[in-house]
Structures are given as C-alpha cells and as structure tokens.
C-alpha cells in the first residue's frame, strides 16, 4: 500500500506537463522555429537555478518545494549566445520541411515519401539536388522513369537549403499550441505589413 501512495505522490501533476518554456538565444530569437525550441518546465527552472538563463515571462502557475515557491517560466533567454549551425543535415524531416510538406509534383499534402528526380536505376544519387518530397501516388506514377518519360514537372528545382531558409520555412508551421507570452518573440523579426 505504501508503494501505491508513493507512486501517486511522485507522479507529476498533469497540468504542469503543459507549461513548456520558449527558449531564446541571447539575441532574443528562438534557437529553432521548427521544431520550436521549447524546454519542459523542469529544465527551465533548473537552468534558472544554475544561472544559465534569464526569465523573460512567467506562467501564473507555481511549483513548490518544502522551502520555496517558484512561478513557472514561459519564456527564457540564454545568457550565452549559441552560434547557429550553418550546415543543414540531409534528413527526411529536413527534406519535407524544405519542400513545405507537399508533393513537388502535384502539390498534395498527404502520404508523403521521397523521390529521386533522376532515378537511382539511371545513376541518380541521393542528394539535396536530386531528391524531392512526393506523394505515394506521384511516386508510383513516376517510378524509375525520367520526368520527361513520365510527363511530370517539378514545382521548383531541388537545392540544398541554408539553415536560414529552413528556419524561414519552419516559421510557416507553428506547433499546435502557442502561448500568448511567446508571440512577441516568435515573429518580431518578420516584415511588417503596410
């Protein structure tokens, strides 16, 4: 019986799971837009305690220990600037992000896979310049044919994206939840509309 009580006590209260902190670089820009740079509330409090971040905004919710009560940070800024990566890894996710999660042949958004523009059977290589996001239907239709043979056209030529380009595309795909305290920091460098 003691074990059951202790398990219930140690479990994290459900409401606190949903209080992530937006992590900003020392220049007050998110470390990443997609995926959005978020820490669980425990990591944010730990970073504050270790004097690695400053708190910019807080939730109304608090956590308590035996000796203190702390408001949960909703936005933190790193004290030391983290230099952004220049090189973009060639991953399936980054490829889909570059292509804005849509088929580069028909523009469809569901059931994505990737396709070699010049098929591997014809000497095509797996690279940024030869692989595109494609829906299953278009991928099957093209098969190991050339674009001309399949009578298909690319929406845009594939190229290796820069880290800045991927960040820019990532800003178009916000996560399901954006806390109101984050808004001033997510899009502050966007061009204003007249």
C-alpha positions in Angstrom: 0.0 0.0 0.0 2.8 2.4 0.8 4.2 1.8 -2.7 0.9 2.9 -4.3 0.8 6.1 -2.3 4.4 6.9 -3.1 3.8 6.4 -6.8 0.9 8.7 -6.8 2.9 11.3 -4.8 5.9 11.2 -7.1 3.9 11.4 -10.3 4.0 14.8 -12.0 0.7 16.7 -11.8 -1.0 16.5 -15.2 -1.4 20.3 -15.6 2.3 21.0 -15.2 3.2 18.8 -18.2 1.7 21.6 -20.4 3.9 24.5 -19.3 6.9 24.4 -21.7 9.3 27.4 -21.8 10.2 29.0 -25.1 14.0 29.2 -25.2 15.5 32.2 -26.9 19.1 32.7 -27.8 21.0 35.7 -26.3 19.8 37.8 -29.3 16.2 37.1 -28.2 15.4 34.9 -31.2 14.3 31.3 -30.8 17.0 28.8 -31.1 14.8 27.0 -33.6 11.5 27.6 -35.2 10.8 24.1 -36.4 10.8 22.3 -34.2 10.1 25.2 -31.9 12.8 25.5 -29.2 10.9 24.5 -26.1 12.1 23.1 -22.7 9.9 21.3 -20.2 9.2 23.5 -17.2 11.6 21.4 -15.1 14.5 22.1 -17.4 13.7 25.8 -17.5 13.7 26.1 -13.7 16.9 24.1 -13.5 18.6 26.5 -16.0 17.4 29.5 -13.9 18.7 27.9 -10.8 22.1 27.3 -12.5 22.1 30.9 -13.7 22.3 29.9 -17.4 19.1 31.8 -18.4 17.1 34.9 -17.5 13.4 34.7 -17.2 11.5 37.0 -19.6 7.9 35.9 -18.9 6.2 33.5 -16.5 3.0 31.5 -16.3 0.5 32.2 -13.5 1.2 28.6 -12.2 3.7 27.9 -9.5 5.6 24.9 -8.2 6.5 24.4 -4.6 9.2 22.7 -2.6 9.5 22.5 1.2 11.3 25.8 1.4 10.2 27.9 -1.7 7.6 28.6 -4.3 8.5 29.4 -7.9 6.4 30.7 -10.8 7.0 28.6 -13.9 8.9 30.4 -16.7 7.1 30.7 -20.0 10.0 32.4 -21.9 13.7 32.2 -21.0 16.7 33.8 -22.7 20.1 32.2 -22.7 22.9 34.3 -21.1 25.5 33.0 -23.6 24.9 33.2 -27.4 24.7 29.9 -29.1 26.1 30.1 -32.7 23.5 28.7 -35.1 24.5 25.8 -37.2 25.5 26.6 -40.8 25.2 23.1 -42.2 21.8 21.5 -42.6 21.7 17.8 -42.2 20.2 15.8 -45.1 17.3 14.1 -43.3 13.9 13.0 -44.4 12.4 15.6 -42.0 14.5 18.5 -43.3 13.7 17.4 -46.9 10.0 17.6 -46.2 10.5 20.9 -44.4 12.4 22.3 -47.4 9.5 21.2 -49.7 6.9 22.6 -47.2 5.4 19.2 -46.6 3.9 19.0 -50.0 4.4 16.8 -53.1 6.7 18.5 -55.5 4.8 17.1 -58.5 1.1 17.6 -57.7 1.2 19.9 -54.6 -0.7 17.3 -52.4 0.0 17.3 -48.7 -0.8 13.7 -47.6 1.0 10.4 -47.5 4.5 11.8 -48.3 7.5 9.9 -49.3 10.6 11.0 -51.2 11.5 10.5 -54.9 14.8 10.6 -56.8 14.3 13.0 -59.7 16.9 11.2 -61.7 16.1 7.6 -60.6 18.9 5.6 -58.9 18.4 3.0 -61.5 19.6 5.6 -64.0 22.6 6.8 -62.0 20.8 9.3 -59.8 22.3 9.9 -56.4 20.7 10.6 -53.0 21.4 14.3 -52.5 19.6 17.6 -51.8 19.7 18.4 -55.6 18.1 15.0 -56.7 15.6 14.1 -54.0 12.1 15.7 -53.5 9.1 15.1 -51.4 6.4 13.2 -53.3 3.1 11.7 -52.5 2.8 8.0 -52.9 0.6 8.3 -56.0 3.0 10.5 -57.9 6.0 8.5 -56.8 4.4 5.3 -58.1 3.3 7.1 -61.3 6.9 8.3 -62.0 8.6 5.0 -60.9 12.1 4.8 -62.4 11.2 7.0 -65.4 12.7 10.4 -66.2 10.4 13.4 -65.7 10.0 13.7 -69.5 9.1 10.0 -69.8 6.5 10.3 -67.0 5.2 13.6 -68.4 5.7 15.2 -64.9 7.1 18.5 -63.8 8.6 19.8 -60.6 7.0 22.7 -58.8 10.5 24.1 -58.1 14.0 22.7 -58.7 15.5 20.9 -55.7 18.5 22.5 -54.0 20.3 22.4 -50.7 18.7 24.8 -48.3 20.6 27.0 -45.9 19.9 26.9 -42.2 18.2 30.3 -42.5 16.0 29.1 -45.3 14.8 26.1 -43.3 14.2 28.4 -40.3 12.1 30.7 -42.5 10.1 27.8 -43.9 9.7 26.4 -40.3 8.0 29.6 -39.2 5.1 28.8 -41.5 4.3 25.7 -39.5 3.7 26.7 -35.9 3.1 24.0 -33.3 -0.4 23.2 -32.2 0.0 25.4 -29.1 1.5 28.8 -28.9 1.3 30.5 -25.6 0.3 34.2 -25.7 3.6 35.1 -23.8 5.6 33.7 -26.7 4.1 35.8 -29.5 6.4 38.9 -29.2 9.5 36.6 -29.6 8.4 34.3 -32.4 7.7 36.8 -35.1 9.3 40.0 -34.1 11.8 39.9 -36.9 9.1 39.4 -39.6 8.5 42.1 -42.1 5.6 44.3 -41.1 2.6 44.7 -43.4 1.6 48.2 -44.5 
